[in-house]
């Protein structure tokens, strides 16, 4: 990103600040005595880009409003690596209300992005870095230059570790979620186990209940059949009783007739064969009578046989009824029991059968309920076992995912160490290019460990020294070289293209000659760091400057007759 212009009103020292047609490459020098507004320009640029400054925290931004004014505003135009121009504007009042907008230069208003958060997100995507990375690299505020913190987000972004750490955080979060899910599933499985224990399922209990029910059901069918047969036998007995009496009477009558006919046949036969009865003309025809009586006897004898069969057949109903009644039916088989008494005996037996049937039905109802309850318990147990099996599979899946993520964490850790060592090596190499320039060749080589602790090789001592072993001025020179190397690292990691850098009092401990040499060499240190803003109280005569902005304590406008 290269700054094209900066316009501000009522910000810090300035009632109005106008910096137009800024050179896209080279050194832009800002000079002036203390409290003349030099550092304020850097603060204004920082606020324009990110809505905050290095010196004011997010909760005290009202301090950047010029004293006595209700509001302030800034508009900054810049170009990006693709050559496109953009304009960002921010507004702030003394009640803390803020607004921002970002637009493409030369396009219609419908291309504007509005809102502080939306503009911040869009700018970060556009330029490739945020406020923290900017402060750690491209913006050197008026402060003591210190060793970069190895665990700062900005340094991690420069090293390419921020993306790995973001993935690592996601992996850890997902791993924690899996572990929490496992704990939750185990808790639910324990509840299922408690339910299964409470159900106390017995292996053959349902089979036993169903066998008892089947036995009672069969017995009930037999009892119903017995009752039907008893009722049918009673009905047959009742219907046959008068028929049997009539048949018995007929049998007795025919028997008497047979007896009489037998006597007649015998008597007529004797009479027919008596001496003197044969051959007498006009005698009684005993032979004919004997034949006639014999014929009638045969007919009566046939009728007697028929009636005896009928009596025997009708008597079977009594035998059947007696068999159905058992011991209670003695006398019924011979029809010695009266109709009312037989009915009473039969009703008593039917009542007994019905009473036993009621008992069985109640027991069957109880068993049926018990069978249904047992089936429901078994179904519940099956459901619990199925859910428990599914839960166990889920635990196995979560554990598999945890194992995969733990492997990924290990790989990320290894990749992070590799990238960190590579970053340290690149930082050492980049800083080594500018270190001889800033230290007049006395220091040329650096060592950077995994925690970004810096040691410098002393040609005089022929050994590496810690920063605290050298003077504060030299420390600042060394750390300026490290700062420029960090800036290059961020450019390389984000591919932001040409970039501006703002250095506030970087040469505070340099003499005039070294300052002149540094100003001449700064534009040549990198093809990517093109626009270099440098703040100093004064610049030595002969310094190579592409734009010189002079500040004064007495002016609240810039430019003010001179710029």
TACOR-V241481 format. One record per residue. N is the residue number from 1. SS is DSSP state (A for helix, B for strand, O for the rest). OMEGA is omega in radians with two decimals (999 if undefined). D_CENTER is the distance of its C-alpha to the mean C-alpha in Angstrom with 2 decimals. Layout:
N|SS|OMEGA|D_CENTER, N|SS|OMEGA|D_CENTER
//
This chain:
1|O|3.10|43.89, 2|B|-3.12|47.57, 3|B|3.13|48.78, 4|B|-3.14|51.25, 5|B|3.08|52.15, 6|B|3.09|51.35, 7|B|-3.10|52.45, 8|B|3.08|51.90, 9|B|3.04|53.37, 10|B|3.10|53.70, 11|B|3.12|51.60, 12|O|-3.09|52.78, 13|O|-2.88|56.50, 14|B|2.93|56.70, 15|B|3.06|57.59, 16|B|3.10|57.19, 17|B|3.13|56.19, 18|B|3.06|56.83, 19|B|-3.08|56.23, 20|O|3.06|56.63, 21|O|3.14|57.27, 22|O|3.12|55.89, 23|O|-3.11|56.54, 24|O|3.12|53.54, 25|O|3.13|54.74, 26|B|-3.05|56.89, 27|B|3.01|57.41, 28|B|-3.05|57.14, 29|B|3.06|59.08, 30|B|-3.09|58.78, 31|B|3.11|61.65, 32|O|-3.12|63.21, 33|O|3.09|64.02, 34|O|3.10|61.63, 35|O|3.09|60.02, 36|O|3.07|61.01, 37|O|-3.14|57.44, 38|A|-3.11|56.73, 39|A|3.13|53.35, 40|A|3.13|52.55, 41|A|3.09|52.35, 42|A|3.11|49.57, 43|A|3.13|47.76, 44|A|3.10|48.16, 45|A|-3.13|46.78, 46|A|3.13|43.80, 47|A|-3.14|43.10, 48|A|-3.08|43.57, 49|A|-2.95|40.95, 50|A|3.12|38.29, 51|O|3.09|39.25, 52|O|-3.12|40.15, 53|O|3.14|42.81, 54|O|-3.03|43.28, 55|O|-3.12|45.64, 56|O|3.10|43.82, 57|O|-3.11|40.37, 58|O|-3.10|37.88, 59|O|-3.11|39.15, 60|O|-3.11|42.83, 61|A|-3.14|43.09, 62|A|-3.14|45.84, 63|A|-3.12|48.17, 64|A|3.08|48.41, 65|B|-3.12|50.08, 66|O|-3.06|53.83, 67|O|3.08|55.64, 68|O|-3.12|56.66, 69|O|-3.09|54.60, 70|O|-3.06|51.83, 71|B|3.08|49.67, 72|B|3.13|49.40, 73|B|3.10|48.18, 74|B|3.11|47.94, 75|B|-3.09|47.70, 76|B|3.09|47.18, 77|B|-3.12|47.60, 78|B|3.08|46.42, 79|B|-3.10|45.99, 80|O|-3.05|43.24, 81|O|-3.14|43.37, 82|O|3.11|43.45, 83|O|3.14|46.57, 84|O|3.11|45.02, 85|B|-3.12|46.11, 86|B|3.10|43.93, 87|B|3.11|44.77, 88|B|-3.12|42.71, 89|B|3.10|43.92, 90|B|-3.10|42.89, 91|B|-3.11|44.28, 92|B|3.04|44.31, 93|B|-3.02|46.26, 94|O|3.02|47.34, 95|O|3.09|44.78, 96|O|3.11|41.90, 97|O|-3.10|41.06, 98|B|3.00|40.01, 99|B|-3.12|39.59, 100|B|3.04|39.38, 101|B|-3.12|39.69, 102|B|-3.09|39.69, 103|B|3.04|41.57, 104|B|3.12|43.22, 105|O|3.09|46.95, 106|O|3.11|48.89, 107|O|-3.11|46.14, 108|O|-3.07|45.87, 109|A|-3.09|44.16, 110|A|3.08|41.13, 111|A|-3.07|40.00, 112|O|2.99|39.65, 113|B|-3.06|36.37, 114|B|3.12|36.56, 115|O|-3.05|34.87, 116|A|-3.09|34.72, 117|A|-3.13|31.07, 118|A|3.12|31.24, 119|A|3.12|34.50, 120|A|-3.14|33.25, 121|A|-3.12|30.30, 122|A|-3.13|32.65, 123|A|3.12|35.32, 124|A|3.09|33.07, 125|A|-3.05|32.04, 126|A|-3.04|35.71, 127|A|3.04|37.41, 128|O|3.11|34.72, 129|O|3.13|34.75, 130|O|-3.04|34.13, 131|A|-3.08|36.38, 132|A|3.12|35.80, 133|A|3.10|36.51, 134|A|-3.12|39.51, 135|A|-3.10|40.94, 136|A|-3.03|40.62, 137|O|-2.95|42.31, 138|O|-3.06|44.17, 139|B|3.08|45.26, 140|B|3.14|47.60, 141|O|-3.13|48.34, 142|O|-3.07|51.59, 143|O|3.07|50.54, 144|O|3.12|51.09, 145|O|-3.09|49.38, 146|O|3.09|47.23, 147|O|3.13|45.33, 148|O|3.14|41.88, 149|O|-3.04|39.08, 150|O|-3.08|37.19, 151|O|3.10|33.83, 152|O|-3.11|34.23, 153|A|-3.13|31.76, 154|A|-3.14|34.75, 155|A|3.11|36.07, 156|A|3.10|32.69, 157|A|3.13|32.53, 158|A|-3.12|36.07, 159|A|-3.08|35.31, 160|O|-3.09|32.28, 161|A|-3.07|30.11, 162|A|3.14|28.17, 163|A|3.11|26.00, 164|A|-3.14|25.51, 165|A|3.09|24.65, 166|A|3.08|22.15, 167|A|3.12|20.45, 168|A|3.11|20.92, 169|A|3.11|19.35, 170|A|3.14|16.25, 171|A|-3.14|16.27, 172|A|3.12|16.93, 173|A|3.14|14.22, 174|A|3.08|11.62, 175|A|3.10|13.61, 176|A|3.11|13.62, 177|A|3.10|9.87, 178|A|-3.14|10.03, 179|A|3.10|13.01, 180|A|3.12|11.63, 181|A|3.11|8.83, 182|A|3.13|11.94, 183|A|3.13|13.99, 184|A|3.14|11.85, 185|A|3.12|11.80, 186|A|3.10|15.49, 187|A|3.12|16.23, 188|A|3.10|15.01, 189|A|3.08|16.97, 190|A|3.08|19.92, 191|A|3.09|19.85, 192|A|3.12|19.87, 193|A|3.12|22.75, 194|A|3.11|24.56, 195|A|3.11|24.29, 196|A|3.12|25.61, 197|A|3.13|28.40, 198|A|3.11|29.26, 199|A|3.07|29.55, 200|O|-3.10|32.10, 201|O|3.05|32.19, 202|O|-2.91|35.66, 203|O|-3.00|35.99, 204|O|-3.06|39.07, 205|A|3.14|39.04, 206|A|3.14|38.05, 207|A|3.12|40.71, 208|A|3.12|43.30, 209|A|3.14|42.55, 210|A|3.10|42.75, 211|A|3.10|46.03, 212|A|3.14|47.51, 213|A|-3.14|46.59, 214|A|3.12|48.12, 215|A|3.11|51.30, 216|A|-3.14|51.70, 217|A|3.10|51.06, 218|A|3.12|53.77, 219|A|3.11|56.09, 220|A|3.08|55.49, 221|A|3.12|56.36, 222|A|-3.14|59.56, 223|A|3.11|60.48, 224|A|3.10|60.00, 225|A|3.11|62.08, 226|A|3.14|64.70, 227|A|3.13|64.89, 228|A|-3.14|65.34, 229|A|3.12|68.02, 230|A|3.13|69.78, 231|A|3.12|69.85, 232|A|3.13|71.13, 233|A|3.13|73.77, 234|A|-3.14|74.91, 235|A|3.11|75.24, 236|A|3.12|77.21, 237|A|-3.14|79.38, 238|A|-3.12|80.09, 239|A|-3.06|81.02, 240|A|-3.04|83.18, 241|A|3.11|85.01, 242|A|3.12|87.72, 243|A|-3.14|87.98, 244|A|3.13|88.58, 245|A|3.13|91.28, 246|A|-3.14|92.98, 247|A|3.12|92.74, 248|A|3.13|94.27, 249|A|3.12|97.11, 250|A|3.13|97.73, 251|A|3.12|97.72, 252|A|-3.12|100.29, 253|A|3.14|102.46, 254|A|3.12|102.38, 255|A|3.10|103.12, 256|A|3.14|106.18, 257|A|3.13|107.23, 258|A|3.13|106.85, 259|A|-3.13|109.03, 260|A|-3.14|111.69, 261|A|3.12|111.71, 262|A|3.12|111.98, 263|A|-3.13|115.07, 264|A|-3.12|116.54, 265|A|-3.12|116.02, 266|A|-3.10|117.60, 267|A|-3.12|120.49, 268|A|3.11|121.22, 269|A|3.09|121.09, 270|A|-3.10|123.72, 271|A|-3.12|125.79, 272|A|-3.08|125.65, 273|A|3.14|126.70, 274|O|-3.14|129.34, 275|O|3.06|132.92, 276|O|-3.11|134.99, 277|O|-3.07|132.10, 278|O|3.03|131.80, 279|O|-3.13|134.20, 280|O|3.13|135.65, 281|O|3.12|135.97, 282|O|-3.13|134.46, 283|O|-3.12|132.36, 284|O|-3.06|128.75, 285|O|-3.13|126.02, 286|A|-3.13|124.19, 287|A|3.13|122.67, 288|A|3.13|121.08, 289|A|-3.14|119.81, 290|A|3.13|118.40, 291|A|3.14|116.52, 292|A|3.13|115.21, 293|A|3.12|114.09, 294|A|3.12|112.51, 295|A|3.14|110.56, 296|A|3.13|109.35, 297|A|3.12|108.51, 298|A|3.11|106.32, 299|A|-3.13|104.51, 300|A|3.14|104.03, 301|A|3.07|102.88, 302|A|3.12|100.20, 303|A|3.12|99.16, 304|A|3.12|98.98, 305|A|3.12|96.68, 306|A|-3.10|94.44, 307|A|3.09|94.30, 308|A|3.09|93.57, 309|A|-3.14|90.57, 310|A|3.12|89.42, 311|A|-3.13|89.72, 312|A|3.14|87.79, 313|A|3.13|85.07, 314|A|-3.14|84.76, 315|A|3.13|84.71, 316|A|3.14|81.51, 317|A|3.11|79.43, 318|A|3.12|80.74, 319|A|3.12|79.92, 320|A|3.14|76.35, 321|A|3.12|75.95, 322|A|3.12|77.45, 323|A|3.14|75.05, 324|A|-3.11|72.07, 325|A|3.13|73.35, 326|A|-3.09|74.17, 327|A|-3.11|76.40, 328|A|-3.07|76.35, 329|A|3.10|78.00, 330|O|-3.12|81.30, 331|O|3.14|84.20, 332|O|-3.10|82.13, 333|O|-3.14|82.86, 334|O|-3.12|86.58, 335|O|3.07|85.99, 336|O|-3.13|87.54, 337|O|-3.14|84.74, 338|O|-3.10|84.99, 339|A|-3.12|82.56, 340|A|-3.13|81.21, 341|A|3.13|80.94, 342|A|3.09|79.13, 343|A|3.12|76.72, 344|A|3.12|76.14, 345|A|-3.13|75.51, 346|A|3.13|73.10, 347|A|3.12|71.27, 348|A|3.13|70.99, 349|A|3.09|69.50, 350|A|3.09|67.13, 351|A|3.11|66.10, 352|A|3.12|65.41, 353|A|3.14|63.33, 354|A|3.14|61.42, 355|A|3.10|60.87, 356|A|3.11|59.51, 357|A|3.10|57.37, 358|A|3.13|55.91, 359|A|3.13|55.10, 360|A|3.13|53.45, 361|A|3.09|51.47, 362|A|3.12|50.21, 363|A|3.10|49.27, 364|A|3.09|47.64, 365|A|3.11|45.65, 366|A|3.14|44.55, 367|A|3.12|43.67, 368|A|3.09|41.85, 369|A|3.13|39.74, 370|A|3.11|39.22, 371|A|3.13|38.25, 372|A|3.11|35.74, 373|A|-3.14|34.35, 374|A|3.08|34.18, 375|A|3.10|32.50, 376|A|3.10|29.89, 377|A|3.11|29.48, 378|A|3.09|29.23, 379|A|3.08|26.64, 380|A|3.12|24.60, 381|A|3.12|25.12, 382|A|3.10|24.12, 383|A|3.12|20.90, 384|A|3.13|20.21, 385|A|3.12|21.16, 386|A|3.10|19.02, 387|A|3.12|15.90, 388|A|3.09|17.09, 389|A|3.10|17.60, 390|A|3.12|14.14, 391|A|3.12|12.87, 392|A|3.10|15.50, 393|A|3.11|14.42, 394|A|3.09|10.86, 395|A|3.13|12.87, 396|A|3.13|15.17, 397|A|3.10|12.67, 398|A|3.13|11.39, 399|A|3.09|15.13, 400|A|3.12|16.06, 401|A|3.09|13.93, 402|A|3.14|15.48, 403|A|3.12|18.82, 404|A|-3.12|18.52, 405|A|3.08|17.69, 406|A|3.06|20.51, 407|A|3.12|22.74, 408|A|3.11|21.80, 409|A|3.10|22.58, 410|A|3.12|25.86, 411|A|3.10|26.68, 412|A|3.12|25.93, 413|A|3.11|28.11, 414|A|3.11|30.86, 415|A|3.12|30.66, 416|A|3.11|30.77, 417|A|3.13|33.86, 418|A|-3.13|35.47, 419|A|3.11|34.91, 420|A|3.12|36.10, 421|A|3.11|39.24, 422|A|3.10|39.84, 423|A|3.13|39.44, 424|A|3.11|41.87, 425|A|3.11|44.28, 426|A|3.13|44.15, 427|A|3.13|44.61, 428|A|-3.12|47.55, 429|A|-3.12|49.09, 430|A|3.13|48.73, 431|A|-3.14|50.06, 432|A|3.14|52.89, 433|A|-3.08|54.17, 434|A|-3.07|54.93, 435|A|3.13|55.73, 436|A|-3.14|59.33, 437|A|-3.06|60.02, 438|A|-3.06|58.98, 439|O|3.12|60.69, 440|O|3.05|63.88, 441|O|-3.11|63.01, 442|O|3.12|62.93, 443|B|-3.06|59.25, 444|B|-3.01|57.70, 445|B|3.12|54.90, 446|B|2.92|51.69, 447|B|3.12|49.28, 448|B|-3.12|45.66, 449|O|-3.07|43.51, 450|O|3.10|39.72, 451|O|3.13|39.80, 452|O|2.97|41.99, 453|O|-3.00|45.00, 454|B|3.02|47.99, 455|B|-3.06|51.33, 456|B|-3.12|54.26, 457|B|3.12|57.08, 458|B|3.10|60.51, 459|O|-3.12|63.37, 460|O|-3.09|65.76, 461|O|-3.13|64.04, 462|O|-3.13|62.75, 463|B|3.09|59.45, 464|B|3.14|56.07, 465|B|3.01|55.99, 466|B|-3.08|53.29, 467|A|-3.09|53.32, 468|A|3.14|54.77, 469|A|-3.13|57.81, 470|O|-3.04|58.89, 471|O|-3.13|60.08, 472|A|3.11|57.78, 473|A|3.13|59.27, 474|A|3.06|58.47, 475|A|-3.12|54.97, 476|A|3.10|54.47, 477|A|3.14|55.88, 478|A|-3.08|53.58, 479|A|3.02|50.48, 480|A|3.07|51.50, 481|A|3.10|51.43, 482|A|3.14|47.96, 483|A|3.11|46.82, 484|A|3.09|48.11, 485|A|3.09|46.40, 486|A|3.12|43.05, 487|A|3.12|43.63, 488|A|3.12|44.30, 489|A|3.13|41.17, 490|A|3.10|39.01, 491|A|-3.12|40.85, 492|A|-3.06|40.28, 493|A|-3.10|36.53, 494|A|-3.13|35.86, 495|O|-3.09|38.62, 496|O|-3.11|39.86, 497|O|-3.14|43.36, 498|O|-2.98|46.40, 499|B|3.00|45.72, 500|B|3.07|47.68, 501|B|-3.09|47.98, 502|B|-3.09|49.36, 503|B|-3.12|51.41, 504|B|-3.13|52.83, 505|O|-3.13|55.90, 506|O|-3.05|55.02, 507|O|-3.07|58.70, 508|O|-3.09|59.62, 509|O|3.13|61.16, 510|O|2.99|62.59, 511|O|-3.04|66.29, 512|A|-3.08|67.57, 513|A|-3.13|67.99, 514|A|3.10|64.55, 515|A|3.12|63.06, 516|A|3.14|64.99, 517|A|-3.13|63.94, 518|A|3.12|60.26, 519|A|3.13|60.41, 520|A|-3.06|62.02, 521|A|-3.06|59.50, 522|A|-3.14|56.24, 523|O|-3.08|56.07, 524|O|-3.05|56.66, 525|O|-3.08|53.97, 526|O|3.05|51.19, 527|O|-3.08|51.04, 528|O|3.11|47.77, 529|B|-2.99|48.90, 530|B|-3.06|51.36, 531|B|-3.02|51.83, 532|B|3.06|52.74, 533|B|-3.12|53.31, 534|B|3.13|55.47, 535|B|3.07|56.55, 536|B|3.09|59.75, 537|O|3.07|62.60, 538|O|3.11|64.92, 539|O|-3.12|65.10, 540|O|3.05|68.06, 541|O|-3.14|70.60, 542|O|3.12|70.02, 543|O|-3.14|66.21, 544|O|-3.10|64.54, 545|O|3.11|62.60, 546|O|3.04|61.30, 547|B|-3.12|60.96, 548|B|3.13|62.28, 549|B|-3.11|61.07, 550|B|-3.13|63.34, 551|O|-3.12|62.23, 552|O|3.12|64.56, 553|O|-3.00|64.31, 554|O|-3.07|66.50, 555|O|3.07|64.45, 556|O|3.08|61.31, 557|B|3.09|61.24, 558|B|0.02|60.53, 559|O|3.10|62.45, 560|O|-3.09|65.37, 561|O|3.13|68.51, 562|O|3.11|67.36, 563|O|999|64.20
//
